[in-house]
Each structure stands twice: as C-alpha cells, then as structure tokens.
Amino acid sequence: MSAFLQSLLLATVIITVLMTVTAWALWFERKFAARMQSRLGPTMVGRSGLLQPIADLLKLLQKEDILTTHADGLLFNLAPLLAAAAAIGTAAAIPFSPTIVGANLDLGVLFLLAMGAVTVLPVFAAGWASNNKFALLGGMRAIAQSISYEVPLLLAALVPVILSGSMNVNEIITFQSNHGWFLYWPFFLGIPAFVLFLLAMLAESNRIPFDIPEAESELVAGVTTEYTGMKFALFYMAEYVHTLVASAAASALFLGGWDGPFAPGLHWMVAKTLTLFVAIYWMRWTLLRFRSDQLMRIAWYVLVPTGVVLVAGAAVWVVAMS
C-alpha cells in the first residue's frame, strides 16, 4: 500500500473514531448531568437511551433549512462546515500512539495552537452573516474571548516545549517517557502550567464557566440563533470535537500521552483523554458562568501574568539543569 493510501486510511479511521466518540459523548453528558441533578436523562430510544444520538441525528436531518432575509448566504452556509473542519483538522498532529499519528509535524504544537485559534473565525462569520444583532454580538464576544485566552493557552503550551526542547508532540511525549511526566516533574512548573492550559482550553472550547459567546439567557443562542437542523448540529459538534482534541493535546503535553506503566500504547492515550473529557463535563455541570467583565479580568490580570512567570521559570530551569 502506498504512503498516500496509508495516510488516507489512517485519517479516515481517526475521523470516524472522533465522530463516534463525539456522538456518544452527547449521550454520556446527558446521563451524567441527569445523575448530578437527580434525573434519568435519555431513556426512550434504545437500552438506557443509548440510541438517542442516532435519533437526534435523524430528527435534525428532517429540520427545515432556513435562510433569514438579507443574510449573507455564502458565509451563512459555509461557516458550520468550516467550524467542523477546523475542529477535526486539529487532531492531525495528535500522536495517539508511537505509530498512530495523522501528521508527525516538527511544529506540531504550533499547528495545534493555530488550528485551535482558527475555529473562532467561522463562529464570527456565522454571527456576521446571520443578519441578527444577537448573533453578531455573540460573534464579537467569541472573538474577544478567543484572542484573550489564546495568549495564556500559548504560554502554557510553551512550558513543555521549553522543557523538552522540541515542538514535535511525539518528541515531547518521548521526552516525558524518559524523564517523567511534566505534571509531576518539575511539578512546580508542570502542575500550574497544566491548570493554566486546562482553563484556557475551556475558554477556547466555549465550555462553562467560559461559554460567554453562547450565553443563552442573554443572547438567545449566540451565533447559532438563526441556524436550524444540521447546520446548528455542526456548530454543536465542533465544540465537542474541539474539547475532545484539546483533552488529547493536554494529555500529550503534560500527562505523557501514550506513555504509561507496564506497556505504553494507544490505551493510555485514550484513558487519559477520556478522563480529562469527563472532568470537563464535571466542571461544566458544577460551576456557574462568568460575566464578560470577570472573564476578561481573569484572562489578562491572572492567567497571562501567570503564564509569563511559568515560561520564564521553565527557561531558567532548563539553563540551570544544562
């Protein structure tokens, strides 16, 4: 089999797994939230509601496709596709095992951060193209939030890059397998950087307590106000895929990725990623949403200075240990 066909097959498998996990993540979150709130969650379709994602998909496919008056049809229809494509494309540089990686890039960390930042552009395009003031306001909030939290996200990601001396994600994992995960050594840099990365990741993925661009009580439904059917579902799916891929990136950068006791491999990467994924659900259904001013203050007054200190500390540590 040629290298091109191998890459195509691997990409197909990765995308299929991402889509499957995302579909049943919706079911899991609804059951998880129901347990926390003394409810049952989905129960009607399949055993314990396991087929609810398929039922939701069939329902959304039958919804009427509506284009509002004076909306920009091209941008309006293109934005959901671009949001989903950008979220899925981020997974290309994630090494799920020593051999399972879509693209083993020398600048893999840069690619992850760049693709993560690109996801906000379709969101703003959707708000602009909808010809709706609430959708536009949601898009502007999304831009402000993304720009603000991209800075601490970058600073947090730089800590493992500096400590390992590489921007290749696979090499960062290999360094951790030889010297210890960054979460526990050097712990005074790894733990704060991991927490910083996790908080900024929540903001990038629009998850509570950082889901200001949606804010249903204030903006109806943010940029998705005018979207129906599968176009709405693509935005919804993009958020979940982004959260899943960001959990995988955090696992790779701070938790050793596919490295683990007994036998390193795919199973460790999957276990770490899904553990972070569930932790994000837990935070979502536990915490309250920040106000816009609180969200900006946290980013620029707390997270950014903390990130600068951590990057400087990582540089000093590398020089001191060399």
C-alpha positions as CSV (number, residue, x, y, z in Angstrom):
1,M,0.0,0.0,0.0
2,S,1.3,3.4,-1.0
3,A,2.1,6.1,1.7
4,F,-0.8,8.2,0.4
5,L,-3.3,5.4,0.8
6,Q,-1.9,4.6,4.3
7,S,-2.3,8.2,5.3
8,L,-5.8,8.4,3.8
9,L,-6.8,5.2,5.6
10,L,-5.4,6.5,8.9
11,A,-7.1,9.8,8.6
12,T,-10.5,8.1,7.8
13,V,-10.1,5.9,10.9
14,I,-9.2,8.9,13.2
15,I,-12.1,11.0,11.9
16,T,-14.5,8.1,12.2
17,V,-13.5,7.4,15.8
18,L,-13.7,11.2,16.7
19,M,-17.2,11.4,15.2
20,T,-18.3,8.2,17.0
21,V,-16.9,9.3,20.4
22,T,-18.5,12.7,19.9
23,A,-21.9,11.3,19.2
24,W,-22.0,9.1,22.3
25,A,-20.3,11.8,24.4
26,L,-23.6,13.7,24.0
27,W,-25.5,10.7,25.4
28,F,-22.9,10.4,28.2
29,E,-23.1,14.1,29.2
30,R,-26.9,14.0,29.3
31,K,-26.9,10.9,31.5
32,F,-24.0,12.3,33.6
33,A,-25.8,15.7,34.1
34,A,-29.0,13.8,34.9
35,R,-27.3,11.9,37.7
36,M,-25.9,15.1,39.2
37,Q,-29.4,16.6,39.1
38,S,-31.4,13.5,40.3
39,R,-32.9,12.9,36.9
40,L,-32.9,10.0,34.5
41,G,-31.7,11.6,31.2
42,P,-32.4,9.8,27.9
43,T,-34.3,6.5,28.4
44,M,-36.7,6.2,25.5
45,V,-34.6,5.2,22.5
46,G,-32.6,2.0,22.9
47,R,-31.4,0.5,26.2
48,S,-30.8,3.3,28.7
49,G,-31.2,5.7,25.8
50,L,-28.1,4.6,24.0
51,L,-29.6,5.2,20.6
52,Q,-30.5,8.8,21.4
53,P,-27.7,10.3,19.3
54,I,-28.9,8.5,16.2
55,A,-32.5,9.6,16.9
56,D,-31.3,13.2,17.3
57,L,-29.3,13.0,14.0
58,L,-32.4,11.7,12.1
59,K,-34.5,14.5,13.6
60,L,-32.0,17.2,12.7
61,L,-31.7,15.9,9.1
62,Q,-35.5,16.4,8.7
63,K,-35.5,20.0,10.0
64,E,-36.2,22.8,7.5
65,D,-33.2,24.7,6.3
66,I,-33.9,28.4,6.9
67,L,-32.0,31.4,5.5
68,T,-33.0,34.7,7.0
69,T,-33.8,37.8,4.9
70,H,-30.8,39.8,3.9
71,A,-28.4,37.2,5.4
72,D,-25.1,36.5,3.6
73,G,-26.0,33.1,2.1
74,L,-22.4,32.1,1.2
75,L,-20.9,32.8,4.6
76,F,-24.0,31.6,6.4
77,N,-23.9,28.2,4.8
78,L,-20.1,27.9,4.8
79,A,-19.5,28.8,8.5
80,P,-20.8,25.5,10.0
81,L,-18.7,23.4,7.6
82,L,-15.5,25.4,8.3
83,A,-16.1,25.2,12.1
84,A,-16.4,21.4,12.0
85,A,-13.5,21.0,9.6
86,A,-11.2,23.2,11.7
87,A,-12.1,21.2,14.9
88,I,-11.4,17.9,13.2
89,G,-8.2,19.1,11.5
90,T,-6.7,19.9,14.8
91,A,-6.5,16.2,15.5
92,A,-4.0,15.7,12.7
93,A,-1.0,16.5,14.9
94,I,-2.0,14.5,17.9
95,P,0.0,11.2,18.4
96,F,-2.4,8.6,19.8
97,S,0.5,6.1,20.0
98,P,4.1,6.0,18.8
99,T,2.9,5.0,15.3
100,I,-0.7,6.3,15.1
101,V,-0.4,10.0,14.2
102,G,-2.0,11.8,11.3
103,A,0.9,14.1,10.6
104,N,4.2,13.9,12.7
105,L,5.0,17.6,12.3
106,D,8.2,19.2,13.6
107,L,6.0,22.2,14.5
108,G,3.1,20.1,15.9
109,V,2.4,22.3,18.9
110,L,2.3,25.4,16.7
111,F,-0.1,23.6,14.3
112,L,-2.4,22.6,17.3
113,L,-2.5,26.2,18.6
114,A,-3.0,27.7,15.1
115,M,-5.9,25.3,14.2
116,G,-7.5,25.9,17.6
117,A,-7.4,29.7,17.0
118,V,-8.8,29.3,13.5
119,T,-12.0,27.7,14.9
120,V,-13.3,31.1,16.1
121,L,-13.3,32.6,12.6
122,P,-16.2,30.5,11.3
123,V,-18.0,31.4,14.6
124,F,-17.6,35.2,13.9
125,A,-18.5,34.6,10.2
126,A,-21.8,33.0,11.3
127,G,-22.6,35.9,13.6
128,W,-21.9,38.4,10.9
129,A,-23.7,36.5,8.1
130,S,-26.9,35.9,10.1
131,N,-28.1,39.5,9.9
132,N,-29.1,39.2,13.6
133,K,-27.9,41.6,16.2
134,F,-27.8,38.9,18.9
135,A,-25.8,36.6,16.7
136,L,-23.4,39.4,15.8
137,L,-23.0,40.3,19.5
138,G,-22.3,36.6,20.2
139,G,-19.7,36.6,17.4
140,M,-17.9,39.7,18.8
141,R,-17.8,38.1,22.3
142,A,-16.3,35.0,20.8
143,I,-13.6,37.0,19.1
144,A,-12.8,38.9,22.3
145,Q,-12.7,35.7,24.3
146,S,-10.6,33.7,21.8
147,I,-8.0,36.4,21.5
148,S,-7.8,36.9,25.2
149,Y,-7.5,33.2,26.1
150,E,-5.2,32.2,23.2
151,V,-2.4,34.1,25.0
152,P,-2.4,32.1,28.2
153,L,-3.0,28.9,26.2
154,L,0.1,29.6,24.2
155,L,2.1,30.4,27.3
156,A,1.1,27.2,29.0
157,A,1.9,25.1,25.9
158,L,5.4,26.7,25.8
159,V,6.3,25.2,29.1
160,P,6.6,21.6,27.9
161,V,8.1,22.9,24.6
162,I,10.9,24.7,26.5
163,L,11.4,21.8,29.0
164,S,11.7,19.2,26.2
165,G,13.4,21.4,23.6
166,S,11.0,20.4,20.8
167,M,7.7,21.5,19.2
168,N,7.1,18.0,17.9
169,V,4.4,16.5,20.0
170,N,5.7,12.9,19.6
171,E,9.1,14.1,20.8
172,I,7.6,15.8,23.8
173,I,5.9,12.6,24.8
174,T,9.1,10.6,24.3
175,F,11.0,13.1,26.5
176,Q,8.4,12.6,29.2
177,S,8.7,8.8,28.9
178,N,12.4,9.1,29.5
179,H,12.4,11.9,32.2
180,G,9.0,11.8,33.8
181,W,5.7,13.4,33.0
182,F,5.7,17.2,33.3
183,L,2.7,17.0,35.7
184,Y,4.9,15.7,38.4
185,W,8.4,16.8,37.4
186,P,9.2,19.6,37.6
187,F,5.9,19.7,39.4
188,F,6.3,23.4,40.4
189,L,6.2,24.2,36.7
190,G,4.1,21.3,35.3
191,I,1.1,21.5,37.6
192,P,0.5,25.3,37.3
193,A,1.0,25.1,33.5
194,F,-1.4,22.2,33.2
195,V,-4.1,24.0,35.2
196,L,-3.5,27.1,33.1
197,F,-3.7,25.1,29.9
198,L,-6.9,23.4,31.1
199,L,-8.6,26.8,32.0
200,A,-7.6,28.4,28.7
201,M,-8.7,25.2,26.8
202,L,-12.2,25.5,28.4
203,A,-12.4,29.1,27.2
204,E,-11.3,28.2,23.7
205,S,-13.9,25.4,23.6
206,N,-16.7,27.7,24.9
207,R,-17.3,25.4,27.9
208,I,-18.7,26.5,31.2
209,P,-17.7,28.6,33.1
210,F,-16.3,30.3,30.0
211,D,-19.2,29.9,27.5
212,I,-20.0,33.6,27.2
213,P,-20.3,33.6,23.3
214,E,-23.3,31.3,23.8
215,A,-24.9,32.7,27.0
216,E,-28.5,31.6,26.2
217,S,-30.1,33.8,28.8
218,E,-28.5,36.9,27.3
219,L,-28.1,36.2,23.6
220,V,-30.8,33.7,22.8
221,A,-28.3,31.1,21.4
222,G,-25.3,33.2,20.4
223,V,-24.1,32.8,16.8
224,T,-26.4,29.8,16.3
225,T,-29.6,31.8,16.8
226,E,-30.6,31.7,13.1
227,Y,-29.3,28.2,12.4
228,T,-31.5,25.1,12.1
229,G,-31.1,21.4,11.5
230,M,-27.7,20.0,10.6
231,K,-26.1,23.5,10.4
232,F,-26.8,24.0,14.0
233,A,-25.6,20.5,14.8
234,L,-22.3,21.1,13.0
235,F,-21.5,24.0,15.4
236,Y,-22.6,21.9,18.4
237,M,-20.5,19.0,17.1
238,A,-17.4,21.3,16.5
239,E,-17.4,22.3,20.2
240,Y,-17.4,18.7,21.4
241,V,-14.7,17.7,18.9
242,H,-12.6,20.7,19.9
243,T,-13.0,19.7,23.6
244,L,-12.0,16.1,22.8
245,V,-9.0,17.1,20.8
246,A,-7.9,19.7,23.4
247,S,-8.2,17.0,26.1
248,A,-5.9,14.8,23.9
249,A,-3.4,17.7,23.5
250,A,-3.3,18.3,27.2
251,S,-2.7,14.6,27.8
252,A,0.1,14.6,25.3
253,L,1.8,17.8,26.6
254,F,1.5,17.2,30.3
255,L,0.4,13.6,31.1
256,G,2.9,11.7,28.9
257,G,0.4,10.9,26.1
258,W,0.7,7.2,25.1
259,D,3.4,6.6,27.8
260,G,2.3,4.6,30.8
261,P,3.3,1.8,33.2
262,F,3.6,-1.8,32.1
263,A,3.1,-1.2,28.3
264,P,2.9,2.2,26.6
265,G,0.4,2.5,23.8
266,L,-2.9,3.7,22.5
267,H,-4.9,2.6,25.6
268,W,-3.1,5.0,27.8
269,M,-3.7,7.9,25.5
270,V,-7.4,7.0,25.3
271,A,-7.7,6.6,29.0
272,K,-6.0,10.0,29.8
273,T,-8.0,11.8,27.1
274,L,-11.4,10.5,28.3
275,T,-10.6,11.1,31.9
276,L,-10.0,14.8,31.1
277,F,-13.1,14.8,28.9
278,V,-15.2,13.6,31.9
279,A,-13.5,16.1,34.2
280,I,-14.6,18.9,31.9
281,Y,-18.2,17.6,32.0
282,W,-18.0,17.6,35.8
283,M,-16.8,21.2,35.8
284,R,-19.5,22.2,33.3
285,W,-22.3,20.9,35.4
286,T,-20.9,22.2,38.7
287,L,-19.7,25.8,38.1
288,L,-21.6,28.9,37.1
289,R,-20.9,31.1,34.1
290,F,-18.6,34.1,34.5
291,R,-19.8,37.6,33.4
292,S,-18.0,39.1,30.5
293,D,-16.0,41.6,32.6
294,Q,-15.0,38.8,35.0
295,L,-13.9,36.6,32.1
296,M,-11.7,39.3,30.6
297,R,-10.2,40.2,34.0
298,I,-9.3,36.6,34.8
299,A,-7.6,36.3,31.4
300,W,-5.5,39.5,31.5
301,Y,-4.9,40.1,35.2
302,V,-4.4,36.5,36.4
303,L,-3.8,33.9,33.6
304,V,-1.5,35.9,31.3
305,P,0.9,37.1,34.1
306,T,0.9,33.5,35.5
307,G,1.8,32.2,32.0
308,V,4.7,34.7,31.6
309,V,6.1,33.6,35.0
310,L,5.8,29.9,34.1
311,V,7.6,30.4,30.8
312,A,10.4,32.4,32.4
313,G,10.6,29.7,35.1
314,A,10.9,26.9,32.5
315,A,13.7,28.8,30.7
316,V,15.6,29.3,34.0
317,W,15.1,25.6,34.9
318,V,16.5,24.4,31.5
319,V,19.5,26.7,31.8
320,A,20.1,25.6,35.4
321,M,19.9,21.9,34.6
322,S,22.1,22.1,31.5
